[in-house]
Amino acid sequence: MKLTSGKIQKPQRIVIHGPEGIGKSTLANQFPAPVFIDTEGSTNSMKDVKRMECRSWQDILDAVKWLKTQKHSFKTAVFDTADWAERFCVQFLCARDNKTSIEGWGYGKGYTFLSEEFGRLLASLDALIDSGMHIIFVAHTSVKKMELPDQEGSFDHYELKCSRQTSPLLKEWADALLFVNYKVIVTTDEDKRTKAVGGRKRIIHTQHTAAYDAKNRWELPDQIPFALPFDFGVFAKVLGENTSKPVVEVAAPAPVRPGVDKMLATGQATRVPLAPESKPKPKPDKVEPTKTAPEDVPPNLLKLMVADKIFAVELKAYCEEKSFIPKGGKLTEIPLKILGQMVLVSNWAKVVEKVKAARA
């Protein structure tokens, strides 16, 4: 038996759900080299999209088989959408057993067959994950009444628009369940009438609440603003993807000196010998890391500092300059809101760049 420890970087299994038209497919298209298994034509209006149009359950199975057996450069398979794929699965089962509806078997057997067939599809995707592909299921959202066993009354809850048999399978299968919704604030006026305010900004929710289903195993912030163009750097690190573009160095053009060059060419001027090169200034001593007690650095910040070789004295100087902490303060004094922004992948890269520039 092989014993391992620590994190293992593998392709991820993701479910994205939200109301219609909010941009679920657009978000999925931001992932590395995606190909859409399009079950409802939701990508018809999108540019720069690679898709396989599937209009039956057999089409979906054939698309998965093609991705497993053929050579291609795709890194992400997007099933758009899960609820339409489930609909095709029901049609397949009814045609196979000559039934007119999912209730045709009686005693709930049709739903058992549905759960088994959809579960076989999810199991077959392990081969794609092992080959290095991320898997994404896009799904619509519905609002359902929830009642807790130990509580009286009911409340509204956003969840996947799939059957009670398929939804639990998808939620358990996924490494991340992302809920995308509009940010709405409900206010009450003087007459105690309520109205909704906002509804334009979009938010990606990553943690479960009583109002919606969501989860992640990546230590993401509870809420991520979703605006286009989307900053994919939030997900890039957890997916093991490098989104930074290589820097191309271009040599500066030689200065144009028509008057001086003409004088030198005709002998009207003599070349003046260049001054002897001055010795380069000695570089300052390398900054040595100071011994920092664990309580002096937040754990999530310390992990990033170790990975990018940033010393505590350097980061303190940066935070003091930005007024994140008082002069001579500790890194644990950084306000939680600012700390949460600093540890985001895209923002941390900028912090590292400025710290290393100051070091140089």
N, C-alpha and C positions, 0 to 999 in steps of 0.2 A: 504494500500500500504506500503510495507516494504522499508525503506530507508537505504541504505548502503553507505559506503565511503571507500576510500583506495583501494589497490590492492586486487584482489581475485585470489588465486592460483588455477588454473584449468588445466586439460590436454590441450595440445596445438595442433593446426592444422597447419601443415607445408607442404610446397611444395618445393622440391629440383629439380632444373633443370640445365642442362649443356650438353656439347657435349658427344658423345658416348665414353665409355671406360675410363672416367676420374675418376670414383669411386663413383658415386652417390649411388649405392646400398650398397657399403662398408660403406659409411658415414651413411646411414640409419640404417645399422646393428649395429652401435655403440650406438643407443638409447636403453632405458631400455627394456629388455625382448621382442624383436621384433618377429612378425610373418609376413611373406611375403605373400600377395595375388599376386602370380607371374603370370603375363599374357603373358610373352614372353620368359620365361626360362632364364632370366638374372642372376638368382642365382645358376644355375647348377654347376658352377665352384667354388662356395663359400663353405667353411667348416663351421660347427657349425651354420647352418641356419635352422630354422623351416619355412616351406613353405606350402601353399595350392595352387596347380597348377590349374589355371583357364584358360580354353580355349574357353569360351563363356561368354556372358553377364549374363546368368542365373547362371553360375558357380560363378561369382563375387557376385551376389545377395545371393546365397546360403552360400558363405563364410562369408558374413556379418551377415546373419541370425544365422549361427553357433556360431560366436563370441558373439552374443547378447543373445543366449539362453542356451549355454553350459557353464559349469564351466571350467575355465582354468586359467593359471598363466601368460598369456601374458599381457604386459603393453603398447605395441605399435603395431598398425596395419599399415603395409607398403604396399601401392598399387604400384606395380612396373610392368608396367609404366602407367601413365595417358593416354598417346596417344594411347597405345594399348587397354586400357579399352574403350576409345572412339570408336575405330575401331570395337570392339565387340558390342558396343551399336548400331552402325549403322547397322551391320549385323542383330541384333535382330529386329530392327524396320523394315528393309526391308523384313525379313522373316515373320514378323507379318502381314504386310499389302500387302504382295506379290508384292514387288517392286524390281527392279533390281539394283537401286542405290539410293543414298540420294536425287538425283534430280528428282526421279520418281514421287513425289507428285506435282511438279510444284509450281511456285510462292514462292519458298523458304520455303514451309511448312515442308519439310523434316528436315531442320535445326532447325525449331521451335520445332518439335517433339524431336530432339536430345537434344536441350537445356533443355526441360522439363524433359526428362527421366534422364539425367545426374544430373539435379538439385534435382530430387527425391532421387538419390543415396546419394548425399551430405547431404540432410536433414535427411536421415535414419541413418547417422553416428553420429548424436547428441546423440543417445542412448548409443553408445560406449563411447563417451566423458563423458557423465554423469556417466558411470560406472567406469571411471578412466583411460581410455586408450588414449594415444596420437595417432593422425592419421597423417600419412605421405603419400603424393603422390610424387612419383619420375617421372620425365618427361624428355624427350629429348628436345634439344634446336634447333631452326632454326633461320636463319638470314633473316630478312625481311626489305624491304624498307619502311621508315616512312616519311610522309609528315605532317608538322604541319599546322593547319588552318591559322595561322597568320604569317607564314614564307614561303619564296620561297625556292625551292630546296628540296632535299630529302637526307636521310642518312640511314646507315645500323644500325639495332637494333636487339639484341638477345632477343628472346621471346619464350614462350612455343610452342612446336610443336603440337599444338592442333588447332581445328577450331576456327573461330572468335566467335562462340557461347559458346564453352566450356572454352576457356582460361579466359575470364573475370569472369566466375563463380568461377573458381579455385583461381584466384588472389584475388577476393573479400572475398572468404570463408576463406582464409589462415590467420593465425596470423603472420606467417613468410614465406616469399618467398626468398629462398636462391639460389643464382646463383653461380655455381662452374665452374671455368674456369682456363686455364693455364695463367701464367703471361708472356706476350710477350711484348717486347720493339721494336718499329720500329725505325730504324736509317737511316740516309741519308749519302752516301759517297760523295767524292769530285765531282763525275760526276752526282750528284743529283739523284742517283738511290737508291731506298729504299729497305731495307731488314729487316726481322724479326730476333730478337736475343732472346735467352732464350727458353721459351716454355716447360720447365721441371717442374718448381715449380707450385703448384696448390693453388688457392686462393678461399676462400668462400666470396662472396660479399653479403652484407646485406642491402645496401641502394640503392635506385633507382638512375640511371643516364640516360643520353641520349643514352648510349650504350647498356644498358640491363635493364630488369625488376628485381627488388629486393625490399624487404621491411622487417622490423621487428618491433615488439612492445616491445622489450626487452632491448633497449638501448645498443645493441651490438656495437663493433667497426665496422667501415665501411668495413674493410677487415680482415679476419682471415686466417692465414696460414693453409693449409690442407695437413698434412703429416701423414704417418702411422708409428707407431700407433698414432691415433688421440687423442688429449687431450680433452676428453669429458667434463672436468670441465668447459669449456667455456659455455656449455649449461646446465650443471647440476643444477645450482642455479635457472635459470628461469623455469626449468621444475619441480622444487621441489624435485629433486632426490639427494640422498646422495651417492656419489661415493667413499668416504673415506673408507679404510679398517680398521677394528678394530685392535687395537694393543694388541697382546697377550704377557703378561709378563711371562718370563720363569725364574725360580729360578736358581741362579748361583750354579754350582756343588761345593761340599765341597772340599777344597784343599787336594791333595794327599801328605801324609807325612810318607812314610814307615819307615824311620829310627826313627823318633820321636815317632810314635805310638808304635813301637816295644819296645823301651826303657820304655815307660810308662806302657805297658802291663806286662813287666818282673820285674818291680820295680827298674830298674836301674836309673830311674830318678823320681823326685818328681814333682808333678804338682805345678806350680807357680800360686798363686792366681792372678786373673786379677786385674788390677788397677781399683780403683773406677771410675765409669762412670762420666765423666765430664758433667757439666750442659750444656744443649744446648744453643748455642748463641742466644740471643734475635733476633727475626726477625726484619728487618728494618720496619719502619713505612710504612703503606700502602700508595702507591702513590695516592695523591688526584688529581682529575681533576682540571685543571685550567680553569678559565672562558675564553673562546675563542670567540672572535668576529666572526660573520659569514664570514666577509671578509678575515679572517686569514686562513680559511680552505675551499678548493674547495667543492662544494655541494656533488658531487658523492663520494668523499673521506670521508666527514663527515658522510654520511649515513652508510658507512661500519664501521667506527670507533665506532659509537653508537651501531651498531648491535653486534660487537665483544668486546665492552667495552675497547677500546684502547684510552688512553688519549693523548691529543695533545703534552704534554711534552715528552712522550715516543716516539711518531712517529717522532717528530722533532729530537730527539737524534739519531734515526735510520737513518733518511735522511741525517743528518750531517755526520754520520760515513760513509755513502755510497757516500758522496760528491754530493748528489742530490740538496742540498741547502747549502749556505754558513753558517758559524758559526753564530748562533744567528739569522738566517734568518726565514722567514715565510713559511708555507706549501704551500701558493699560489705561491711561487717562484719555485716550482718543474716544470721542463720543461714539456710541454704538452706530448711529446713522452714518457717520463718516467712515467708520471702520467697515461697515457693510458695503459701502461703495468702493473702498480701497481694495478689498479682496476679490472684487469681480475681475475676471480674466483680462478684459480690455483695459480697465482702469489700472490694475496692478502693473501691466506692461508699461504704461506711461510713467508710473512711479519709479519703476526700475530704470527706465531710460533717463529720467531726470537725476536720480541718485548717482548713476554711473557717469553722467555728464559732469556733475559736480565733483566727482572723484577725479576725473581727468583734468 
